[in-house]
């Protein structure tokens, strides 16, 4: 039944040879890997105005030079990540760059930051999109958490179906959003140029404003830079592109940068010219759309596509998180299960874990994750800073052709990213301080996992100086609960292995049972030694383990191996298991951690 449901939801399994068919063309990759960055246009400009409004509406003209600063940072990041794509064509992005050029700990900081950031991407994006829906339909407000969870489950299932299938479906809403905003910006600019918008709605650029300071401008710049989250996703996901993967990834990155720059600058300029003031009940984009079109079909089209892009921005996390997890898993910093491909050739374990953790966040914050946006942004700018710095070290060390230009690009990106990171800590410390707690914990966990894998490898390696175990013979212990076909089957199996001694162990709770069973056994199987262990406290496990330990100590003196053979009957139907005590499972669970004791189960399958 489970297999049928899985087949229905996820689709038929794909052969490994079909992996090439799961690679992305540039048009689809642009949609699913840019959705996070493009969706930030819906809130990035608003973040700038929210800081400037503390001084007054006259300060709104500063949003234009601040936006120019954000575009300069965007240019530096796009050019830098383009260089990273060609320098590290197998993906990994900031984690690989930082680890190889700055060392292990900077690499783990980048990797840990991005893993958490992608979880936040899903939680924040889906919650923001859900808020847009419940704003349009207030009666659904009490179901915010449930709606958000349903969206996460749907996106998770869609990604489990494969990269190309999810891209084919999710590309349409992303391009509809881009089209809607270009129409909005185009009509808005036309209205301004034709004099349909009064110039009195805004203060002229250069108007003196009392109370303005460099600190406040830097704070507004840092807040506006939240529009750049998701820029790094393409460099992490190079393996998802069709060949030549680096070239296609670089072209997609440039296309994303151009789209983001045009949309961001257009919204900022229209917000300034229209004199838009941030409101709790209406976003900046909503106000611009209403001023431009009124509350007509076009307005609702823009709002609908905005809600969709906010939800689908989560897909950037689903595209990048599994690939980053693969790189960390290959380096043995997280479980190896993240390197396994699923039925549809995607890294299913990474996709499922991302979905589960994002649902945990949504439930924990009751779907109100908007105050996680600063943490979400600083979680990206730390890897931004480290990756740019790592590229600086790379160019200085290798000095390839044109390295000075590349060095200047990365130095500019590193400096601006560092300033933005510091501004987040200075201005929104109460919202981002947790990163100073969970990052060390994540790095500690990475190192503990790495240490475990190294210890396992050292102990399993044939070159180790560990002496081989010498086995002179075998003693088999067989717990029995009665005289049945299950026990008979297990004894026959033990005899077939030519054991030196077979000991059947019966644990009665009453003395009368003990004598009666010994008598029956002598008549049924006299050639197999029976040991009875009376258990006055009605425990099976404790006396059995005590007996096994006694036998094992004596056997080890003669280099004999102790094997515990556990009879177990298997019901025909799975649900029948709940009708039985599962004693054999408890015995096996307790024995698996016993040194120098081999545990084997002999199943007996019931026919009805």
N, C-alpha and C positions, 0 to 999 in steps of 0.2 A: 504493500500500500504506500509506504513511504517513498519507494522508488518511483511509483506512478505519479505521485504528487510532485516529486522533484523533477521528473521528466516534463511534466506539464508546465511548471513554473520556469524552469531553466532551459529546457530544450534537450535535444539529443546530444550525447557526448561527441566531442570532436577528436579526430586522430591528431597525434603530435605533428604529422606531416602537413596538417592544415593550418599550422601556426602563421604561415605567411599570409593567409587569407584574412587573418585577424588584425593585420596592420592597418594603420589609419592613413587616409589621404589627407592632404593639407586642409581641405575645406572642412572635413569632419573634425580633424584635430583642433582646428581653430575654434570650433564651436564648444567642444567639451573641455578643452584645456584653458580656454580664455574666459569661461563663464564667470569664474570668481572675480577676475580682474575687471571685466566689463560690468558686472553687477555693482561693483563699488562706486560706479558713476552715480548710482541712485542715492548714495549716502555720503560720498567723499566731499563734494562741494558743500553739503549741509554742515559737515563737521567744521569747515572753515568759518562759516557764518555764525555758528553757535559760539565760537570763541570771540569773534569780532563784535557780536551783539552786546557783549558785556560792557563795551565802550559806548556804543550807540550806532544807529543806522548810518550816521555820517562816515563811520569807519569802514563801511562795506566796500568802498572802492579799493581797499587794500587787498580784497580777495583776488583782484586781477594780477598784481605782481606776485602774490603768494602762489597763485595757480601757475604762473610762469616758472616759479621756483620748483614746484612739483613736477612740471614738465621737464625741467632740466634734470631733476633726479631720475625721472622715468627714462629719459634718453640715455643717461649714464648706465642705468640698470639694464636696459635693453641691449645696448652695445656690449656691456660686460658679459651678460648671460649668453650673448651670441658668441663671444670668444670662448666662454666655458663650454658651449655645445661642441665646438670644433676641437677644443683641447681635451675634452672628456666625452667622446662620442657614445660611450656605453651608459650614460646617464648617471644619476647620483647627485648632480647639482652641488649645492652648498656643502653637503656632507662629505662628498668625495674630495672636492677642492680644498676644504678646510683641513681634512685629515692628512692629505698628501703634502700640503704645503706649510701648514701651521703646526701640525702634530695631532696626536690622538685626542687630547681633551678638547681642543677647539672643534675637531670633527664631531665628537660626541655631543657637544653643546649644540652644534648646528643640526645634527640628526635628531636629537631629542626635542629641540625647539620645533622643528618642522613636523615631527610626528604628532605632537600635541596640537600644533597649529591646524593641521588637517582635520583633526577631530573637532576642533573649535569651528573650522570652516563649515563642516556639515551641520553642527548644532545651531550656529548663529544664522547661517543662510536659510535653513529650513524654518527656524523660528521667525525670522524676519518675513519670509514669504507667507507663513501662516498668519502673522499679524496683519498683513495686507488683505488677506482673504476675510479674516474676522472683522476687519474695519469696514469692509463692504457689506458683510452680513453679520451684524452685531449679535444676532441670536446664537451664533456659533462660538461666541467668545469663551464660554465656559468649557468648551471642548478643545481649546487651543493645544493642550499637551497631546491629546489623542490624535488630533489631525496631524500634528507635527510627526508623531511616531509613525503614523500610516505613510506619510510622505517618505520618511527615511527607509521604511521597509520596501516601498515600491522602488525607490532609487537603488537600494541594495540588490533587489531581485533583478532589476534591469541590468546592473553591472555584472551580476553573476552570469547573465546570458551571453556575455562577451563584449569586448571593446567596440567592435564594429556595429553590433546591433544596438547598443546603447547610444552610440554616436549618431546612428541613422535617425533615431527617434528624438534625441535631445537637440540635434542641430537646428531644427525648425524654430522652436521657441527662442533660441539665442539670436538667430538671424532676424526673427520678427522684432525682437527688442531693439536690435541695432537699427533696423529700418524705421521703427517707430520714433526712436530718438533723433535720427537724421531728419525725418520729416518735421519733428518738433523744432529742432534747431534751425532747419532751413526756413520754415514758415516764420519762426520768431525773428530771425535776422531780416527777412523780407519786411516784416512789420516795422522793425526798427528803422530800416533804410528808407521806407516810404513814409516815415513820420507818423505812423499809427500808434506809436508808444511815446508818451510824453517824456521829454528829457528831465522834467522836474521830479520824476520818481526816484532819481538817484543823485548822489552828490558827485560833482565832477572829479575826475582823477586828479590828485594833487591837493585836494581840499585839506587844510590843516585840521587836525583832530586832537583835542585836548585829552591827555591821559594815555595816549598810545605809547608803547615801549617796545624795545627790541625783544624783550622776553615774551611779551604777548604775541608779537608777530611770529616768533619762532614756535610758540605754542600752537598758533593757528596753522602754521606750516606743517608741524608734526601731525596735527589732527587731519589735515587735508591729505597727508601722505598715506593715510589708511586706504586711499583709493588704489594704492599700488600693491595691495596684498594679492597674491596669486600670480605675480609676474614670473616667479621662479619655477612654476609648475612645468613649463615646457622643457626646461633643461633637465628636470628629474625624469621626464617621461620619453626620452629619446627612443628607447627600445620599442615604443608603441607605433613609431612612424614607419611608413613604407620606405624601402630603399630608393635612393641614398638617404638614410635616416637623418644624418647631421644636416645635410643641405635642406631637406624638407622641414626639419625642426627650426632651423635658422630663419627660413622664409616665413614660417608660421609665427615665430616670435616677433619679427618685424611687422607683420600684418596686425598682430595683436597690439603692438605698441602704437601704431598709427591710428587704429580704431579708438584705443583708449584715450590717446592724446586729443583727437578730434571731439569725441563725445564729452570728455571732462572739461576741456576749454570752452566748448559750446555752452554747456550747462552753467558753468561759472559766469560766463559773460552775460548770458540771458538773465541769470539771477541778479547780477549787479544792475543791468540796465532796467529791468522791471522793478527794481527796488524790493525784491522778495525778502521777507523776514521769516526766519524759521518759526514754525508753529508745531505744537504738540499734535494737533488734530490733522495736519496736512503737511506732507513732505515738500521739499523744495521743488522736486520734479513735478509733483501734483499741482502745485501753485502755478508753475510756469505753464503747464499744459492747460490749466483752466484759464489763465490770462490770454493764452494764444488762441485756443479753440472754443472756450466756454465748456460747459458740461454737456458735451454731445458725444456722438459715437467715437470720434477720434480720441477724446479725452479718456474714455473707458478702455479703448484699445491700448493706449499708452500705459494706463494703470494696470491693465491685465497682463501685458507683456512684462512690465516691471516686476509684478508679483511672481510671474513664472521664472524670470531670470534670477530672482533672489533665491527661489527654491532650488533651481537647477545649478546655481553656483556651487552647491554641495558636490556636484559631480566632479569638479576639479580635485576635491579631496579624494574621491574614489579613484581617480586616474593616477594621482601622484603618490598617495599613501602606500599602496601595495608595492610600487617600484622602489620607493625609498626603503621600505621594510625589507625587500629582497636584498638590497645592498648591505643593510645592517646585519641581516641574517647570514649572509655569505661571510661576513667578518666575525660571525659568532657572538654578536652583541645582543641579539634577540633570538627567540626559538627558531629552529630550522624549518618548522612547519610553514613559515612565511615564504619559503622558496618553492613550495609545491604548487603546481598548476592544477586547476580544477577541471571538471568535465568540459568546460567551454574554453579551456586554455588560458583563462585569466587566473591571477593569483587570488583564489577564492578565500583563503584564510585571512588575508589582509583585508579584503572587502568586507567579510562578515564581522571581523573584530572592529573595524572602523564603524560599521553600522551599529553594533551593540554599544560601543563606548559613547557614540554620539547620542543614542537614546538615553543612556544613563545620565548624560549631561542635561538633556532636555527635561527629563523627569526631576533631576535634582534642583534645577532652576525654574521649574514649573513653566517651561516654555518662554520665560522672560530672560533671554540671554544677551540682550542688547548691551548690558554693562560689561560683557566680556569682550566687546569690540577693541578697547585699548590693549587688553592682554593678547587678543588675537593679532593685533597689528605689531606689537612689540615682539611677539613670537616669530614674526617674519623678518623684522629689521635686524635682529641679532644675527641670523644666518646671512642676511644681505651684507652686513658689515664684515663678517668673518670670511665670506666667499670672496668679496672684493679684495680684502687684505691678503687672502691666500693667493689670488691672481697677481697681486703686486710682487709678492715673494717669488712666484713662479717666473715672472718676466725678468726680475733682477737676477735670478739664478741662471736662467737659460739663455737670456738675451737673443731671442730669435729676430728675424728680419722685421723691422717696424715696431720693435718692442717699446720704444719710448712713447709712441702714440698710444699704444695699448696700456702702458703704465699710467699715463695721464688720465685716461678714461676710467681705469679702475681706482686710481687715487681719488678722483672726484667723487665717484660713487661711494667709496669707503668712507670718505670724510662726511658727506651729506647723510649717509645712512647712520653713521655714528652719532651725528648731531641729533637726528630724529629720535634715535634710541634713547639718548640722554634726556631729551625733552619729554619723552613719555614718562621716564622715571621721575623727573623733576615736577611735572605738572599733574600726573595722574598716578602717583605712587600708590594711593589707596586702592587702585584698581589693578595694578600690575605687580604689586609686591610678591604675590604668590609665585611668580616665575622664579624668584630667588630661592624659593623653598623646593618646588617640584623639579627644577632642573638638576640640582645636586642629587636629589633622590633618584631621578631617572638615570643619571650617569653612574651612580652607585649600583643600580640594578643592572645596567649594561655590563659593568665590570664584573659583577658577581656571576652573571650568565657566561661571560667569556672565560672566567676562571674555571667554572664547572666544565665547559666543553674541553678546555685544555687538560684538565685533570682526567676526564674520561679518555681522551685521546692518548694521554701518556700511559694510562693503565692498560689500554687495549692494544697498544703498539707491540708488534712481535719483537722489536728490537729492545724492549725493556729487559732489565736484569732480573725480573720476577721469575723464580724457578718454576718449571712446569709441575703440575700436580701429578703425582704418581698414584695410580689406583691399582690395588692388588686384588680387589674383589668388590662385590656389591651386596648390601643388605637392604631388602625392601620391606617397608612398613606399610600395611594396608588397613586403614580404618574401616570397620564394617559396622553396619547398623542392623543387620539381620542376615538371614540365609536366603538370597534372592538371585535371580539371573544377573543382576547388576554386579553383585559380588563375585559370582562365578566367572563372569566375563573378565573382570579385573584380575582374578587369580590366574586364569589361563594366560592372560597377557604377561603377567609377572613371571610365570613359569617359562614362557617362550624366550625370555631374555637370559635364561640360565643363571639366575641369581644364586649366590652362595647360600642365602637364607631368606625365607619369606616369613614375616611375622604379621599375623592378623591381629588387630587391636579392637576389642569390644569394650565400650564404656557403659556399664549399666548404672541405673540410679538406685536400684534395690538389690539386696543380697539374693532374693529369690530368683530374680531375673538372671543373675550371674551364674548360678548353679544350673539353671534350666538351659541356658544358652551353651554352656560348656559341654553339657551332655549331648545336645543336638549337633554341635560342631564335631565332636569326636566321631559320631556316626557318619556325618556327611563328608568331611574333609580331614581325615586323620593325619595325612601326610603334611599338612600345613600347621605350623605352631600357632596356637591362639594365646594371646595375653589379654586378661580382663582387668580393667582398671575401675574399681568401684568409685563412683563420684557422689558422695553424700550431699554435695551442694548443687547437684544437677548441672554441672558444667562439663561440656565436652572438650572445649578448646584447651583449658588449662591443664588437665591431666594428660591429654594427648601430647601437648608441647613439652611437658616435663619428661614424659617417657622418650620422646624423640631426641631430646637433648642428652638424656642418659645414654641411649644407644649410640648417638653420634660421637660422644666423648670416648666411648670404648672402641668404636670402629676406627676412629682417627689414629689410635695407638697402633693399629695394624694396617694402616693405609687403606682402609675399606671405605667405600662411598655409600652414604645413606640416601636411599631414594624413597620418597613417600608417594605411593600410588593411591590416588583418590578416585573411588568409583563415583560415577554421577550419571543419573538417568536424565534424558533430554525429552521433555514433553513434546507431543506432536504440534501443539499450538503454543505460541509465545505467551498468551495470557494465562496459560495453565501454571506458569512459574510462580505466580503470586499465591497459588494454593499450597505451596510446599515451603519448607523451612530454609532451603538453600544452605544447609550446613556445609556442604562441600565447598561452596564459594567462600564461606567464612574461614574454613580450615586453610584453603589455598591463600587467602589474603594474609593470614597470620604467618604462613610459612615462607612466603616470598622474600621476606627480609632476614631469614635465617641463613647464616653463612654455612657453606659446606653441606647443604641439604638440597637435593634435587627434588622438584615437585613435578609430578606428571598426572594428568587427568585422563581417565579411561571412560569415554562417553558410551552410554547405552541408550539407543534411540527407541522411544516407545512408538508403537504403530497406530495407537488410537487413544 
